[in-house]
């Protein structure tokens, strides 16, 4: 009911003409600084801030633990982790046929509750069948996907999928209920419990088991508390067969299109470790996985929060009739906060990795440099991908993903015959960038935004990042002292913060 009342309130506000006072107030807000906008009640920024705060603290803890973990576990251990997260990540996408993605969409809470129940039913059946299959034929099944290294840990695969899938269902339910502070708390629980699990088991000598169990905990921690809060608030979803049938049919595009779109997307994102292990061993796969983990830190700080808020805001905007404006604002925010930090991190990654994580991780930093453009565009496209569902164009998303995964696979297959792992990953990153650009432009155009304006926004922010980073790039090419390079980064960082303070408030205040 809270969701419905909020939508009605927003719809009423949309149909009411703004008063002079409202107009003046808006003008005044645009002149406020970044902090005042972020603290404004009932703003987009307020929701983002709640999630970002919890996520930021969680990721600060993760960052602090990485120099220790990188010395407790070897690159080969991280290679096994890469296989595990890749396999579970792929299977997770089909574990409940993506019905959980529809939970924020219905106007009536009763139908949302039925979607929650339906998601859990499907997930239970899937996990049960998978556990039986692995129990009787794990050697054959894991061998087919070059995952023999996971044989001793096969029981963790269905366990991890069940735990992570449950958290996804509950988190979507929480998003609908606007329980953003609660989600933020679970992020802290995930971070602390995941780190403690990895460190404790690692020092105990359980390698790479500690990384695998820690990965499950870091994605599923807080599930019980999240579910308990929602059940106490909304009650246990009732098994109304008629309503279950209705939501199954009404949201059938999620299993028919979104599931396979997400599966192909996950397959494309996670396919590299299988090839890297098969051709160059778990150590190279460990370098690859470690570099992506560090590059995604900016996304973990802000991107996840933005994505969760965008799901709820875009769903409302669709009914309200202002999806074009909402998506454009979020798009610009993603560009502003995502491109520069990720490219900057990638540029200095070889030096940073060697100093912070140890000399054995230098090659991971080299990988990070060539992968950073892909991660930057992924930071933008990932939150926007919900528009496929909101616009009811899942079939187009599926077509994109088919082309995407075929291209990625082709690069990995043929690239291994042409060069070394660095060459293959450079080609891999380039193909990813090309398709992500196509997806971003199409999604924004589908909401009514002009393609030319979207291309201009992308080019502007990308060019600005290159200009900002040019002095740092020159210093690295000339092999100047690290002290000078870090001083330049500090200066550039101050300039970037100034740009944020100048432009971000106006984008968040709507």
QUIUR-V167108 format. One record per residue. N is the residue number from 0. RES is the residue in three letters. SS is DSSP state (alpha for helix, beta for strand, coil for the rest). PHI is phi in degrees with one decimal (NA if undefined). PSI is psi in whole degrees, -180 to 180 (999 if undefined). Layout:
n = [N,N]
res = [RES,RES]
ss = [SS,SS]
phi = [PHI,PHI]
psi = [PSI,PSI]
This chain:
n = [0,1,2,3,4,5,6,7,8,9,10,11,12,13,14,15,16,17,18,19,20,21,22,23,24,25,26,27,28,29,30,31,32,33,34,35,36,37,38,39,40,41,42,43,44,45,46,47,48,49,50,51,52,53,54,55,56,57,58,59,60,61,62,63,64,65,66,67,68,69,70,71,72,73,74,75,76,77,78,79,80,81,82,83,84,85,86,87,88,89,90,91,92,93,94,95,96,97,98,99,100,101,102,103,104,105,106,107,108,109,110,111,112,113,114,115,116,117,118,119,120,121,122,123,124,125,126,127,128,129,130,131,132,133,134,135,136,137,138,139,140,141,142,143,144,145,146,147,148,149,150,151,152,153,154,155,156,157,158,159,160,161,162,163,164,165,166,167,168,169,170,171,172,173,174,175,176,177,178,179,180,181,182,183,184,185,186,187,188,189,190,191,192,193,194,195,196,197,198,199,200,201,202,203,204,205,206,207,208,209,210,211,212,213,214,215,216,217,218,219,220,221,222,223,224,225,226,227,228,229,230,231,232,233,234,235,236,237,238,239,240,241,242,243,244,245,246,247,248,249,250,251,252,253,254,255,256,257,258,259,260,261,262,263,264,265,266,267,268,269,270,271,272,273,274,275,276,277,278,279,280,281,282,283,284,285,286,287,288,289,290,291,292,293,294,295,296,297,298,299,300,301,302,303,304,305,306,307,308,309,310,311,312,313,314,315,316,317,318,319,320,321,322,323,324,325,326,327,328,329,330,331,332,333,334,335,336,337,338,339,340,341,342,343,344,345,346,347,348,349,350,351,352,353,354,355,356,357,358,359,360,361,362,363,364,365,366,367,368,369,370,371,372,373,374,375,376,377,378,379,380,381,382,383,384,385,386,387,388,389,390,391,392,393,394,395,396,397,398,399,400,401,402,403,404,405,406,407,408,409,410,411,412,413,414,415,416,417,418,419,420,421,422,423,424,425,426,427,428,429,430,431,432,433,434,435,436,437,438,439,440,441,442,443,444,445,446,447,448,449,450,451,452,453,454,455,456,457,458,459,460,461,462,463,464,465,466,467,468,469,470,471,472,473,474,475,476,477,478,479,480,481,482,483,484,485,486,487,488,489,490,491,492,493,494,495,496,497,498,499,500,501,502,503,504,505,506,507,508,509]
res = [UNK,UNK,UNK,UNK,UNK,UNK,UNK,UNK,UNK,UNK,UNK,UNK,UNK,UNK,UNK,UNK,UNK,UNK,UNK,UNK,UNK,UNK,UNK,UNK,UNK,UNK,UNK,UNK,UNK,UNK,UNK,UNK,UNK,UNK,UNK,UNK,UNK,UNK,UNK,UNK,UNK,UNK,UNK,UNK,UNK,UNK,UNK,UNK,UNK,UNK,UNK,UNK,UNK,UNK,UNK,UNK,UNK,UNK,UNK,UNK,UNK,UNK,UNK,UNK,UNK,UNK,UNK,UNK,UNK,UNK,UNK,UNK,UNK,UNK,UNK,UNK,UNK,UNK,UNK,UNK,UNK,UNK,UNK,UNK,UNK,UNK,UNK,UNK,UNK,UNK,UNK,UNK,UNK,UNK,UNK,UNK,UNK,UNK,UNK,UNK,UNK,UNK,UNK,UNK,UNK,UNK,UNK,UNK,UNK,UNK,UNK,UNK,UNK,UNK,UNK,UNK,UNK,UNK,UNK,UNK,UNK,UNK,UNK,UNK,UNK,UNK,UNK,UNK,UNK,UNK,UNK,UNK,UNK,UNK,UNK,UNK,UNK,UNK,UNK,UNK,UNK,UNK,UNK,UNK,UNK,UNK,UNK,UNK,UNK,UNK,UNK,UNK,UNK,UNK,UNK,UNK,UNK,UNK,UNK,UNK,UNK,UNK,UNK,UNK,UNK,UNK,UNK,UNK,UNK,UNK,UNK,UNK,UNK,UNK,UNK,UNK,UNK,UNK,UNK,UNK,UNK,UNK,UNK,UNK,UNK,UNK,UNK,UNK,UNK,UNK,UNK,UNK,UNK,UNK,UNK,UNK,UNK,UNK,UNK,UNK,UNK,UNK,UNK,UNK,UNK,UNK,UNK,UNK,UNK,UNK,UNK,UNK,UNK,UNK,UNK,UNK,UNK,UNK,UNK,UNK,UNK,UNK,UNK,UNK,UNK,UNK,UNK,UNK,UNK,UNK,UNK,UNK,UNK,UNK,UNK,UNK,UNK,UNK,UNK,UNK,UNK,UNK,UNK,UNK,UNK,UNK,UNK,UNK,UNK,UNK,UNK,UNK,UNK,UNK,UNK,UNK,UNK,UNK,UNK,UNK,UNK,UNK,UNK,UNK,UNK,UNK,UNK,UNK,UNK,UNK,UNK,UNK,UNK,UNK,UNK,UNK,UNK,UNK,UNK,UNK,UNK,UNK,UNK,UNK,UNK,UNK,UNK,UNK,UNK,UNK,UNK,UNK,UNK,UNK,UNK,UNK,UNK,UNK,UNK,UNK,UNK,UNK,UNK,UNK,UNK,UNK,UNK,UNK,UNK,UNK,UNK,UNK,UNK,UNK,UNK,UNK,UNK,UNK,UNK,UNK,UNK,UNK,UNK,UNK,UNK,UNK,UNK,UNK,UNK,UNK,UNK,UNK,UNK,UNK,UNK,UNK,UNK,UNK,UNK,UNK,UNK,UNK,UNK,UNK,UNK,UNK,UNK,UNK,UNK,UNK,UNK,UNK,UNK,UNK,UNK,UNK,UNK,UNK,UNK,UNK,UNK,UNK,UNK,UNK,UNK,UNK,UNK,UNK,UNK,UNK,UNK,UNK,UNK,UNK,UNK,UNK,UNK,UNK,UNK,UNK,UNK,UNK,UNK,UNK,UNK,UNK,UNK,UNK,UNK,UNK,UNK,UNK,UNK,UNK,UNK,UNK,UNK,UNK,UNK,UNK,UNK,UNK,UNK,UNK,UNK,UNK,UNK,UNK,UNK,UNK,UNK,UNK,UNK,UNK,UNK,UNK,UNK,UNK,UNK,UNK,UNK,UNK,UNK,UNK,UNK,UNK,UNK,UNK,UNK,UNK,UNK,UNK,UNK,UNK,UNK,UNK,UNK,UNK,UNK,UNK,UNK,UNK,UNK,UNK,UNK,UNK,UNK,UNK,UNK,UNK,UNK,UNK,UNK,UNK,UNK,UNK,UNK,UNK,UNK,UNK,UNK,UNK,UNK,UNK,UNK,UNK,UNK,UNK,UNK,UNK,UNK,UNK,UNK,UNK,UNK,UNK,UNK,UNK,UNK,UNK,UNK,UNK,UNK,UNK,UNK,UNK,UNK,UNK,UNK,UNK,UNK,UNK,UNK,UNK,UNK,UNK,UNK,UNK,UNK,UNK,UNK,UNK,UNK,UNK,UNK,UNK,UNK,UNK,UNK,UNK]
ss = [coil,alpha,alpha,alpha,alpha,alpha,alpha,alpha,alpha,alpha,alpha,alpha,alpha,alpha,alpha,coil,coil,coil,coil,alpha,alpha,alpha,alpha,alpha,alpha,alpha,alpha,alpha,alpha,alpha,coil,coil,coil,alpha,alpha,alpha,alpha,alpha,coil,coil,coil,coil,coil,alpha,alpha,alpha,alpha,alpha,alpha,alpha,alpha,alpha,alpha,alpha,alpha,alpha,alpha,alpha,alpha,alpha,alpha,alpha,alpha,alpha,alpha,alpha,alpha,alpha,alpha,alpha,alpha,alpha,coil,coil,alpha,alpha,alpha,alpha,alpha,alpha,alpha,alpha,alpha,alpha,alpha,alpha,alpha,alpha,alpha,alpha,alpha,alpha,coil,coil,coil,coil,coil,coil,alpha,alpha,alpha,alpha,coil,coil,coil,coil,coil,coil,alpha,alpha,alpha,alpha,alpha,alpha,alpha,alpha,alpha,alpha,alpha,alpha,alpha,alpha,alpha,alpha,alpha,alpha,alpha,alpha,alpha,alpha,alpha,alpha,alpha,alpha,alpha,alpha,alpha,alpha,alpha,alpha,alpha,alpha,alpha,alpha,coil,coil,coil,alpha,alpha,alpha,alpha,alpha,alpha,coil,alpha,alpha,alpha,alpha,alpha,alpha,alpha,alpha,alpha,alpha,alpha,alpha,alpha,alpha,alpha,alpha,alpha,alpha,alpha,alpha,alpha,alpha,coil,coil,coil,alpha,alpha,alpha,alpha,alpha,alpha,alpha,alpha,alpha,alpha,alpha,alpha,alpha,alpha,alpha,alpha,alpha,alpha,alpha,alpha,alpha,alpha,alpha,alpha,coil,coil,coil,coil,coil,alpha,alpha,alpha,alpha,alpha,alpha,alpha,alpha,alpha,alpha,alpha,alpha,coil,coil,alpha,alpha,alpha,alpha,alpha,alpha,alpha,alpha,alpha,alpha,alpha,alpha,coil,coil,coil,coil,coil,coil,alpha,alpha,alpha,alpha,alpha,alpha,alpha,alpha,alpha,alpha,coil,alpha,alpha,alpha,alpha,alpha,alpha,alpha,alpha,alpha,alpha,alpha,alpha,alpha,alpha,alpha,alpha,alpha,alpha,alpha,alpha,alpha,alpha,alpha,alpha,alpha,alpha,alpha,alpha,alpha,coil,alpha,alpha,alpha,alpha,alpha,alpha,alpha,alpha,alpha,alpha,alpha,alpha,alpha,alpha,coil,alpha,alpha,alpha,alpha,alpha,alpha,alpha,alpha,alpha,alpha,alpha,alpha,alpha,alpha,alpha,alpha,alpha,alpha,alpha,alpha,alpha,alpha,alpha,alpha,coil,coil,alpha,alpha,alpha,alpha,alpha,alpha,alpha,alpha,alpha,alpha,alpha,alpha,alpha,alpha,alpha,alpha,alpha,alpha,alpha,alpha,alpha,alpha,alpha,alpha,alpha,coil,alpha,alpha,alpha,alpha,alpha,alpha,alpha,alpha,coil,coil,alpha,alpha,alpha,alpha,alpha,alpha,alpha,alpha,alpha,alpha,alpha,alpha,alpha,alpha,alpha,alpha,alpha,alpha,alpha,alpha,alpha,alpha,alpha,alpha,alpha,alpha,coil,coil,alpha,alpha,alpha,alpha,coil,coil,coil,alpha,alpha,alpha,alpha,alpha,alpha,alpha,alpha,alpha,alpha,alpha,alpha,alpha,alpha,alpha,alpha,alpha,alpha,alpha,alpha,alpha,alpha,coil,coil,coil,coil,coil,alpha,alpha,alpha,alpha,alpha,alpha,alpha,alpha,alpha,alpha,alpha,alpha,alpha,alpha,alpha,alpha,alpha,alpha,alpha,alpha,alpha,alpha,alpha,alpha,alpha,alpha,coil,coil,coil,coil,alpha,alpha,alpha,alpha,alpha,alpha,alpha,alpha,alpha,alpha,alpha,alpha,alpha,alpha,alpha,alpha,alpha,alpha,alpha,alpha,alpha,alpha,alpha,alpha,alpha,alpha,alpha,coil,coil,coil,coil,alpha,alpha,alpha,alpha,alpha,alpha,alpha,alpha,alpha,alpha,alpha,alpha,alpha,alpha,alpha,alpha,alpha,alpha,alpha,alpha,alpha,alpha,alpha,alpha,alpha,alpha,alpha,coil,coil]
phi = [NA,-60.2,-65.5,-63.1,-61.0,-62.6,-65.5,-62.9,-63.5,-67.5,-64.6,-65.3,-65.4,-69.3,-86.4,-90.7,-68.8,-68.6,-80.9,-60.1,-63.9,-62.8,-62.5,-63.6,-62.8,-63.4,-61.5,-65.4,-62.6,-63.7,-92.8,-68.9,-80.6,-60.9,-63.2,-65.4,-68.3,-63.7,-94.3,-69.8,-68.9,63.3,-94.3,-58.6,-61.2,-62.7,-66.5,-62.7,-62.8,-59.5,-71.7,-63.9,-59.4,-64.3,-65.0,-63.1,-62.1,-60.4,-73.7,-61.0,-63.9,-62.8,-61.8,-62.6,-83.3,-61.2,-59.4,-77.6,-61.5,-67.3,-101.3,-78.8,-107.9,-87.1,-56.0,-64.7,-61.5,-67.0,-66.0,-63.3,-59.6,-60.8,-62.0,-63.6,-66.5,-67.5,-66.2,-67.1,-63.3,-68.8,-66.9,-59.3,-66.4,-109.9,-65.2,-130.8,57.9,64.1,-62.4,-62.8,-65.3,-89.1,-56.9,-73.0,-85.0,-61.6,-70.9,-94.2,-62.5,-60.2,-72.7,-64.4,-60.8,-65.4,-66.0,-60.5,-63.3,-60.4,-61.4,-68.3,-62.3,-62.2,-63.7,-60.3,-62.7,-62.2,-64.8,-61.8,-64.3,-67.0,-62.3,-64.1,-62.6,-68.4,-62.3,-93.4,-140.2,-64.7,-62.6,-67.6,-65.4,-70.4,-66.1,-63.2,-110.9,54.1,-119.2,-59.4,-63.5,-91.6,-53.2,-66.8,-119.6,-61.6,-64.6,-73.0,-67.0,-66.5,-61.5,-65.0,-63.9,-63.2,-67.4,-69.0,-64.0,-62.8,-64.5,-61.6,-63.5,-64.1,-67.0,-67.1,-63.1,-66.5,-61.9,-60.0,-82.1,56.6,-90.1,-65.3,-60.5,-65.9,-62.1,-60.3,-63.6,-65.2,-61.3,-65.8,-60.0,-60.7,-64.5,-64.2,-67.4,-65.7,-63.4,-61.7,-62.9,-62.6,-68.9,-61.3,-70.1,-66.2,-65.7,-77.8,95.2,-87.9,-119.9,-90.3,-53.7,-59.3,-66.0,-68.6,-65.4,-63.0,-64.3,-65.4,-63.2,-70.2,-108.7,-121.4,-60.7,85.8,-62.0,-64.5,-65.4,-64.5,-65.1,-61.6,-62.9,-69.7,-66.1,-65.1,-80.9,-106.8,86.4,-70.1,-55.6,-79.7,-81.1,-87.5,-60.6,-63.8,-70.8,-59.8,-63.7,-61.9,-70.7,-61.1,-77.3,-61.6,-105.4,-65.3,-66.3,-66.1,-73.9,-75.1,-125.3,-61.7,-58.7,-72.7,-61.8,-65.2,-62.6,-66.4,-61.0,-65.7,-61.8,-64.0,-71.3,-105.5,-74.0,-56.5,-55.7,-62.9,-68.8,-63.2,-66.0,-65.8,-98.5,-126.6,94.5,-66.2,-64.2,-63.8,-61.7,-65.9,-59.1,-61.3,-64.8,-65.1,-63.0,-66.2,-60.8,-70.9,-62.7,-81.0,-57.5,-58.2,-66.7,-66.2,-67.6,-121.0,-59.1,-63.2,-62.7,-61.1,-63.0,-66.4,-69.1,-63.8,-55.9,-69.8,-65.6,-67.4,-61.1,-66.7,-61.1,-61.5,-69.8,-79.6,89.8,-124.2,-64.2,-59.3,-65.3,-61.2,-64.9,-64.9,-62.3,-63.8,-58.9,-65.4,-63.3,-60.4,-60.4,-67.6,-94.1,-106.9,-65.9,-60.7,-58.5,-69.9,-64.5,-63.3,-62.3,-64.6,-62.2,-99.2,-57.2,-56.6,-70.2,-64.1,-61.3,-65.0,-77.3,-80.2,-102.6,111.4,-59.1,-67.7,-104.0,-60.0,-63.3,-61.3,-65.8,-64.0,-60.3,-59.6,-62.6,-81.1,-89.9,-60.9,-60.1,-62.9,-63.4,-62.1,-71.2,-64.7,-56.9,-81.0,-74.7,-59.9,-63.9,-73.2,-63.1,-63.0,-64.5,-58.0,-76.1,-62.6,-86.3,59.0,-120.9,-60.7,-65.0,-69.2,-59.8,-64.1,-61.4,-59.0,-67.9,-59.5,-64.0,-62.5,-68.9,-64.7,-67.9,-60.4,-62.9,-60.9,-61.8,-68.6,-68.4,-81.5,-64.5,-63.4,-89.0,-106.5,-162.2,-85.0,-63.4,-64.8,-62.2,-62.7,-69.6,-65.5,-62.4,-59.5,-63.7,-63.2,-63.9,-59.2,-61.3,-60.2,-71.5,-64.6,-62.5,-61.3,-64.8,-60.3,-63.6,-65.4,-60.0,-67.8,-66.5,-64.9,-85.1,105.8,-79.0,-75.7,-61.4,-60.2,-67.7,-66.8,-62.8,-62.6,-60.7,-62.0,-63.4,-59.5,-70.6,-65.3,-64.1,-63.0,-62.4,-64.2,-61.7,-59.8,-89.1,-58.1,-59.7,-65.9,-60.6,-62.0,-62.3,-69.7,-65.5,-79.9,55.3,-73.7,-64.6,-62.8,-61.1,-65.7,-60.8,-69.1,-65.3,-64.3,-62.1,-61.7,-63.8,-63.5,-61.9,-63.5,-61.9,-64.9,-62.0,-61.1,-63.7,-58.5,-62.8,-83.4,-104.1,-66.5,-56.2,-65.6,-80.2,-84.4,-90.5,-154.7]
psi = [-34,-40,-44,-47,-40,-42,-42,-39,-43,-41,-38,-39,-34,-32,-12,133,143,140,167,-39,-41,-44,-45,-40,-41,-43,-39,-41,-38,-18,-7,161,176,-43,-43,-35,-42,-27,3,130,146,18,165,-42,-33,-43,-44,-41,-41,-47,-42,-38,-51,-43,-40,-46,-42,-44,-29,-42,-42,-43,-44,-30,-21,-42,-30,-48,-37,-17,-22,-42,148,165,-34,-38,-43,-26,-41,-41,-41,-42,-46,-49,-33,-47,-47,-36,-38,-49,-31,-33,-23,2,-31,19,23,15,-24,-27,-20,-7,-41,-9,-41,147,-37,135,-33,-38,-35,-41,-40,-35,-37,-49,-44,-42,-43,-38,-49,-42,-42,-45,-45,-47,-40,-47,-40,-41,-41,-44,-43,-35,-41,-25,37,-35,-46,-47,-46,-32,-33,-28,24,40,36,-28,-17,1,-47,-15,25,-33,-24,-18,-57,-34,-46,-42,-41,-44,-47,-38,-40,-40,-40,-42,-50,-37,-37,-38,-42,-36,-43,-40,3,38,56,-40,-36,-41,-41,-40,-40,-32,-39,-43,-44,-46,-52,-49,-36,-44,-46,-39,-48,-46,-47,-50,-32,-47,-26,-11,5,84,135,16,-39,-40,-39,-48,-39,-36,-40,-47,-40,-14,-18,-3,142,2,-43,-47,-37,-48,-40,-43,-44,-38,-41,-32,-44,-17,164,128,131,140,72,105,-38,-45,-36,-42,-42,-48,-31,-43,-45,-40,33,-21,-21,-50,-32,-34,-52,-41,-49,-32,-49,-38,-46,-39,-46,-40,-43,-41,-33,2,-29,-47,-35,-44,-42,-41,-42,-38,-34,-2,169,-25,-46,-41,-35,-41,-46,-50,-40,-42,-42,-38,-43,-42,-31,0,-46,-36,-38,-34,-48,-40,-45,-43,-45,-41,-45,-40,-38,-36,-49,-46,-42,-36,-44,-44,-32,-47,-32,-22,15,38,-34,-50,-44,-48,-38,-42,-47,-39,-47,-38,-44,-42,-46,-41,-9,-44,-55,-51,-41,-44,-39,-45,-42,-38,-43,8,-46,-42,-44,-46,-42,-38,-49,-44,-10,152,-26,-11,13,-43,-32,-37,-37,-43,-42,-36,-43,-21,-15,-40,-40,-46,-38,-45,-33,-36,-36,-45,-31,-51,-34,-19,-19,-19,-25,-43,-45,-38,1,41,43,-31,-34,-42,-39,-43,-42,-47,-35,-48,-39,-53,-35,-40,-44,-47,-42,-42,-43,-39,-52,-29,-36,-22,-11,-25,-170,-174,-37,-42,-44,-44,-30,-46,-41,-45,-41,-44,-42,-43,-44,-49,-36,-37,-43,-44,-45,-48,-43,-45,-45,-37,-34,-28,1,-2,146,138,-40,-40,-38,-44,-39,-46,-44,-49,-42,-49,-38,-44,-40,-42,-41,-43,-45,-40,-5,-47,-39,-43,-44,-42,-40,-39,-38,-3,47,177,150,-32,-43,-42,-45,-32,-42,-40,-41,-44,-46,-39,-40,-41,-40,-42,-39,-42,-43,-48,-28,-40,-32,-39,-42,-28,-32,-21,83,999]
